[in-house]
Amino acid sequence: MAEFVSVPGGTIAYEAAGEGPLVVLAHGMGDSRAAYRFVLPRLVAAGYRVAAVDLRGCGESSAQWPSYSRTDIAGDLLAVIRHIDSGPAVLVGHSISGGAATIAAAQDPGLVRGIIELGPFTRAQTIKLGDFRSKSYRKGAFRLLGASLFGSVGLWSRYLDHAYPGRKPADWTDRLARIEAMLGEPGRMRAIQKMGQSAPTDAGAQLGNVRCPALIVQGSLDPDWVDPRAEGEAIVAAMPAGVGQLAVVEGAGHYPHDQYPEETVSLMLAFLEAHARA
């Protein structure tokens, strides 16, 4: 059952379960808290209180907002932690919300004791003409661009199919249908467009201000980068020395937590055992 937090501009939906140190899960654009349907029960079973959040514009949260930046999302996540009142928390952010986790950790270190970023867009991107020699990168980029320009649910679904190279979750058909149904609701596809237009410069500017431990998780086959490992290494390098560490899930695309939940949760639990119970 969803619970709701009121913030300026609308309401944020989340569901919480379990007992123990708080872990807050935030998904990527065009998705919902269902992205963590394989992760949440595993973390609860390991002894954590887990809150899975619907980002602004997504899931059961309000659809229409004045803006959808990573800074906005960071404020929403901090509001959820305050509302639950059992922080500090470890923030887990995927893609755009990976950048939001960076900002939240820098802005309110008293509420964030650690961050885990999955395939994060958390620094300014430099696209070179030579990048388009990569068929995987080229295909993903054009599908993303088309979905953003035309507000096309179909192109977004085609991007998702590409972002999960190799094996798909067992419930893939149902998952895709649920995403398409959500994006058919008024304002939801517009939220994707606005998020896609939001540059990660605000997050990149805060990387050097992160003081809590950080784990960056990249899928080795993530089509959003020509070299996903190099992107992860660059994020860690932009943080203060000793703050960040990188892990790569072999065979995973842009959704390692959904495509390879056991491997991803194993990485998460090792990080949580080291940092969440301090």
C-alpha positions in Angstrom: 0.0 0.0 0.0 1.3 3.4 -0.9 1.8 6.2 1.6 2.2 9.8 0.6 4.4 12.8 1.5 3.3 16.3 0.6 6.0 18.5 -0.8 5.8 21.9 -2.6 4.1 21.2 -5.9 2.5 17.8 -5.2 2.7 14.5 -3.4 5.3 11.8 -3.4 4.2 8.2 -3.1 6.2 5.5 -1.4 5.8 2.1 0.2 7.8 0.9 3.2 8.5 -2.5 4.8 10.8 -4.1 7.3 12.7 -3.1 10.4 16.3 -1.9 10.8 18.5 0.7 9.3 16.7 2.7 6.6 17.3 2.2 2.9 15.5 4.4 0.4 15.1 3.2 -3.2 14.6 5.6 -6.0 14.1 4.5 -9.6 14.9 6.1 -13.0 12.8 8.2 -15.3 9.7 6.6 -16.9 9.5 3.9 -14.2 8.0 3.4 -10.8 8.9 1.8 -7.5 8.1 -1.5 -9.1 11.6 -1.4 -10.5 12.7 -2.6 -7.1 10.2 -5.4 -6.8 13.0 -8.0 -6.7 15.3 -5.9 -4.5 12.9 -4.7 -1.7 12.0 -8.1 -0.3 15.7 -9.2 -0.3 16.7 -6.2 1.7 13.9 -6.6 4.1 14.8 -10.2 4.7 18.4 -9.1 5.4 17.2 -6.8 8.3 16.6 -3.4 6.8 13.7 -1.0 6.8 13.2 -0.2 3.1 11.2 2.6 1.4 10.7 2.4 -2.3 9.7 5.8 -3.8 7.8 6.9 -6.9 9.7 9.9 -8.3 7.7 13.0 -9.1 5.8 12.5 -12.3 5.9 8.7 -11.9 3.9 5.8 -10.4 1.4 7.0 -7.9 3.1 10.4 -7.3 1.6 13.5 -8.7 2.1 13.7 -12.5 2.6 17.3 -13.2 5.3 19.4 -11.5 6.9 22.8 -12.3 10.3 21.1 -12.9 11.9 17.6 -12.7 15.6 18.3 -12.0 17.9 16.1 -10.0 17.9 18.8 -7.4 14.1 18.6 -7.2 14.2 14.9 -6.8 16.9 15.1 -4.1 14.5 17.4 -2.1 11.7 14.9 -2.5 13.9 12.0 -1.3 15.1 14.0 1.7 11.4 14.8 2.5 10.6 11.1 2.5 13.4 10.4 5.0 12.2 13.2 7.3 8.6 11.9 7.0 9.5 8.3 7.9 11.7 9.8 10.7 14.0 6.8 11.0 17.1 8.2 9.2 19.8 8.7 8.5 19.4 6.5 5.4 21.3 4.9 2.7 20.0 6.3 -0.6 19.9 4.0 -3.6 19.3 5.9 -6.9 19.1 4.7 -10.4 19.9 6.7 -13.5 18.5 10.3 -13.0 18.0 9.6 -9.3 21.6 8.5 -8.9 22.4 12.1 -9.6 19.7 13.1 -7.1 21.4 10.9 -4.4 24.6 12.7 -5.0 22.9 16.0 -4.4 21.0 14.8 -1.3 24.2 13.4 0.3 26.0 16.7 -0.3 23.1 18.9 0.9 22.1 17.1 4.0 24.9 14.7 5.3 23.0 14.3 8.5 20.2 12.5 6.8 22.3 10.4 4.3 24.9 8.0 5.6 25.7 6.4 2.3 24.7 6.3 -1.4 24.4 3.6 -3.9 24.1 4.7 -7.5 23.0 2.3 -10.2 23.9 3.3 -13.8 23.9 7.0 -12.6 23.7 10.1 -14.7 25.4 12.2 -12.1 27.9 14.3 -14.0 27.9 16.3 -17.3 28.1 14.1 -20.4 30.5 14.7 -23.2 29.3 13.1 -26.5 31.9 12.7 -29.2 31.1 12.0 -32.8 33.1 8.8 -32.6 30.7 7.5 -29.9 28.2 6.8 -32.6 30.4 4.1 -34.2 29.1 1.9 -31.3 26.0 0.3 -32.7 24.6 -0.3 -29.2 25.2 3.3 -28.1 23.8 4.7 -31.3 20.6 2.6 -31.2 19.9 3.5 -27.5 20.7 7.2 -28.1 18.3 7.5 -31.1 15.5 5.7 -29.3 15.9 7.9 -26.2 16.0 11.0 -28.4 12.9 10.0 -30.3 11.0 9.2 -27.1 11.9 12.6 -25.7 11.3 14.6 -28.9 8.0 13.0 -29.8 6.7 11.9 -26.4 6.4 8.4 -27.9 5.6 5.6 -25.5 6.4 3.1 -28.3 9.9 4.5 -28.7 10.4 4.4 -24.9 9.4 0.7 -24.9 11.9 0.1 -27.7 14.6 1.8 -25.7 13.8 -0.3 -22.6 14.0 -3.5 -24.8 17.5 -2.3 -25.8 18.5 -1.3 -22.3 18.1 -4.9 -21.1 20.6 -6.7 -23.3 20.4 -10.5 -23.1 18.1 -11.9 -20.5 14.9 -10.2 -19.4 13.1 -10.5 -16.1 10.7 -13.4 -15.9 7.8 -11.0 -15.8 9.1 -8.8 -18.6 5.8 -8.8 -20.7 3.8 -7.7 -17.7 6.4 -5.2 -16.5 6.5 -3.5 -20.0 2.7 -3.4 -20.1 2.5 -1.7 -16.7 5.0 0.9 -17.7 3.2 1.6 -21.0 -0.1 1.9 -19.1 1.4 4.3 -16.6 2.9 6.4 -19.4 -0.5 6.6 -21.0 -1.8 8.6 -18.0 -2.0 12.4 -18.5 1.3 14.1 -17.8 3.4 11.0 -17.3 5.1 11.0 -20.7 5.7 14.7 -20.4 7.6 14.0 -17.2 9.9 11.7 -19.1 10.5 14.5 -21.6 11.3 17.1 -19.0 13.6 14.7 -17.1 15.4 13.9 -20.3 15.9 17.6 -20.9 17.3 18.1 -17.3 21.1 18.1 -17.6 23.1 16.4 -14.7 25.3 19.5 -14.2 23.7 20.1 -10.8 24.7 16.7 -9.6 28.1 16.9 -11.1 28.7 20.1 -9.2 28.1 18.3 -6.0 30.3 15.2 -6.5 33.3 16.9 -4.8 31.1 17.7 -1.8 30.0 14.1 -1.0 31.5 12.9 2.3 29.6 9.7 2.9 30.6 6.3 1.4 29.4 5.8 -2.1 29.0 2.7 -4.3 28.7 3.2 -8.1 27.3 0.1 -9.9 27.5 -0.1 -13.7 26.2 -2.8 -16.0 29.0 -3.9 -18.3 26.7 -3.7 -21.3 24.8 -0.5 -20.5 24.1 1.1 -23.9 23.9 4.6 -22.4 27.6 4.8 -22.5 30.2 3.6 -25.0 32.3 2.5 -22.0 30.2 2.1 -18.8 33.2 1.2 -16.6 35.0 4.4 -17.7 31.9 6.4 -16.8 31.9 4.8 -13.3 35.6 5.4 -12.8 35.1 9.1 -13.8 32.3 9.5 -11.2 34.5 8.0 -8.4 37.4 10.1 -9.5 35.3 13.3 -9.1 34.5 12.4 -5.5 36.9 13.1 -2.6 39.6 10.4 -2.4 38.4 7.3 -0.6 34.7 8.1 -0.7 33.6 6.2 -3.8 34.0 2.7 -5.1 33.0 1.1 -8.4 31.4 -2.3 -9.1 30.5 -3.7 -12.5 27.7 -6.3 -13.0 28.8 -8.4 -16.0 26.2 -8.8 -18.7 23.8 -6.2 -17.3 22.5 -3.2 -19.2 21.1 0.0 -17.7 18.9 -1.8 -15.2 21.3 -4.2 -13.2 18.9 -4.3 -10.2 16.1 -5.6 -12.4 18.1 -7.8 -14.8 20.5 -9.3 -12.3 18.9 -8.7 -8.9 20.9 -11.4 -7.0 24.2 -10.0 -8.1 23.2 -6.4 -7.6 21.7 -7.0 -4.1 24.8 -8.9 -3.1 26.8 -5.8 -3.9 24.3 -3.6 -2.0 24.3 -5.8 1.1 28.1 -5.8 1.3 28.0 -2.0 1.2 25.1 -1.8 3.7 26.7 -4.1 6.2 29.8 -2.0 6.1 28.1 1.4 6.3 24.4 1.3 7.2 24.7 0.0 10.8 27.4 2.5 12.0 
